[in-house]
Structure formats: structure tokens, C-alpha cells
Amino acid sequence: MGSMEFQADIWVRGEHHATTQAIGPVPREPGDWTDGDIVLVLEGMLRALERAHDPSAEADRPVSLRGFSWIVSPFESGGVVIALELTLGAVVAGPFDVAESALSAKIERVMAADRAATQAAAQTVH
């Protein structure tokens, strides 16, 4: 079972070619991903897009799980891919051997938890 890296295809808006980067590692296989693993995957995808746009971007710069649309889609040869779209461009990772509905539900839960944490932090008076 060990950790895994995965491939992401990245398109920066305004450029005519895509690049591919390895992202990870993620400690578990896709069917066993925890919410923390989902955060690692999404943050890895967002950082890869940022590095493709700006190679000098810091690899461990904090990223926000907001400001993008996402979808989990079937992949033609099996499994599913995660696609993120931002103003900056798009990044597609996978395929992952996991049910589309299960992965979508996990990502939705992670995104909702991030929104709730952000709202709570915004309401905190110091």
C-alpha cells in the first residue's frame, strides 16, 4: 500500500501547450483517501498550476481551497480524473481507481469544511 505520486496535466491560460507534472506523494491509495489526503491532492494540483505559470513560485506556499471550480469525471480507459479550473488555467489529475460518486462526495466535504473554517476565522474577534 505505500505512498503514491500521480500525474497532472496543466494548461496555463494563454499558452498553447500543456505540461505534465508529478504530484505527491499521497500516503494512501485513492479508494482509501482521507479528507487530509484530498487536501494534499487539491493543494498539489493548485501549486502545480501556479509553478507552471510562475516557475519561481515557492513549492510550499500556502494555498487556498477557494476560487476554482472542480469536477470528477470518468476517464476513457477507466478510473476517474479530477479537473480544477481557475482564472489562471486548468489542471487535470489522474486517472484514479476510485468510484466517481465517492471521490466527488469526499471533495465536496473537504471544500465545505474549508469554507466553514474560513468563515469561523473571519468571525473571530481578536
C-alpha positions as MATLAB code, in Angstrom:
seq = 'MGSMEFQADIWVRGEHHATTQAIGPVPREPGDWTDGDIVLVLEGMLRALERAHDPSAEADRPVSLRGFSWIVSPFESGGVVIALELTLGAVVAGPFDVAESALSAKIERVMAADRAATQAAAQTVH';
ca = [
       0.000    0.000    0.000;
       2.676    2.807    0.314;
       2.557    6.349   -0.900;
       1.815    7.259   -4.492;
       2.598   10.044   -6.897;
       0.221   10.936   -9.687;
       0.387   12.823  -12.956;
      -1.298   16.163  -13.588;
      -1.738   17.834  -16.968;
      -1.581   21.613  -16.691;
      -2.817   24.276  -19.096;
      -1.912   27.890  -18.339;
      -4.430   30.270  -19.921;
      -2.951   31.980  -22.970;
      -0.366   29.266  -23.643;
      -0.796   26.776  -26.474;
       0.713   23.698  -24.877;
       0.101   21.634  -21.785;
       2.747   20.424  -19.379;
       2.711   17.346  -17.173;
       3.994   17.265  -13.608;
       4.191   14.548  -10.988;
       2.349   15.481   -7.795;
       2.541   13.842   -4.417;
       3.299   11.770   -2.644;
      -0.077   10.971   -1.130;
       0.142    8.388    1.684;
      -2.819    6.195    0.656;
      -4.385    4.733   -2.460;
      -7.339    6.732   -3.899;
     -10.013    4.361   -2.567;
      -8.689    4.904    0.975;
      -8.118    8.679    0.777;
      -8.935   10.608    3.926;
     -10.008   14.254    3.966;
      -6.367   15.134    4.649;
      -5.274   13.190    1.561;
      -7.858   15.057   -0.550;
      -6.420   18.356    0.731;
      -2.901   17.166   -0.272;
      -4.152   16.287   -3.769;
      -6.024   19.571   -4.328;
      -3.197   21.697   -2.914;
      -0.681   19.775   -5.038;
      -2.751   20.436   -8.151;
      -3.102   24.156   -7.354;
       0.632   24.510   -6.654;
       1.495   22.704   -9.900;
      -0.629   25.174  -11.868;
       0.987   28.090  -10.046;
       4.509   26.740  -10.762;
       3.626   26.243  -14.444;
       2.542   29.903  -14.562;
       5.430   31.185  -12.404;
       8.401   28.799  -12.077;
       9.813   30.921   -9.229;
       6.713   30.281   -7.049;
       7.573   28.679   -3.713;
       6.729   24.971   -3.718;
       5.263   25.046   -0.200;
       3.490   28.401   -0.331;
       0.111   28.242    1.438;
      -2.774   27.815   -0.986;
      -6.479   28.395   -0.519;
      -9.126   25.840   -1.448;
     -11.275   28.579   -2.938;
     -11.566   30.429   -6.217;
     -11.836   27.449   -8.529;
     -14.412   25.079   -9.955;
     -13.851   21.339   -9.843;
     -15.333   18.173  -11.275;
     -14.673   14.449  -11.035;
     -15.135   12.801  -14.450;
     -14.831    9.263  -15.830;
     -11.608    8.601  -17.754;
     -11.963    6.824  -21.098;
      -9.667    3.925  -20.200;
     -11.016    3.502  -16.656;
     -10.973    5.305  -13.352;
     -11.730    8.972  -12.844;
      -9.884   12.268  -13.149;
     -10.116   15.408  -11.026;
     -10.250   18.642  -13.021;
      -9.784   22.101  -11.500;
     -10.410   25.292  -13.443;
      -9.189   28.717  -12.347;
      -8.740   32.093  -13.980;
      -5.053   31.172  -14.286;
      -5.732   27.945  -16.199;
      -6.715   24.340  -15.608;
      -5.175   21.215  -14.142;
      -6.367   17.621  -14.573;
      -5.016   14.786  -12.406;
      -5.465   11.051  -12.594;
      -6.792    8.656  -13.537;
      -7.563    7.348  -10.076;
      -9.049    3.944   -9.336;
     -11.991    5.079   -7.214;
     -15.737    5.498   -7.715;
     -16.726    8.877   -9.171;
     -19.505    9.383   -6.605;
     -17.272    8.528   -3.630;
     -14.487   10.893   -4.723;
     -16.945   13.706   -5.501;
     -18.530   13.327   -2.059;
     -15.114   13.474   -0.337;
     -14.042   16.580   -2.276;
     -17.380   18.280   -1.535;
     -16.946   17.543    2.185;
     -13.385   18.920    2.203;
     -14.459   22.079    0.349;
     -17.388   22.616    2.738;
     -15.110   22.157    5.776;
     -12.635   24.678    4.334;
     -15.440   27.203    3.761;
     -16.715   26.700    7.312;
     -13.224   27.124    8.807;
     -12.657   30.297    6.774;
     -15.993   31.762    7.870;
     -15.272   30.911   11.524;
     -11.845   32.554   11.311;
     -13.377   35.665    9.725;
     -15.854   35.952   12.605;
     -13.231   35.620   15.349;
     -12.604   38.855   17.220;
      -9.033   39.326   18.459;
];
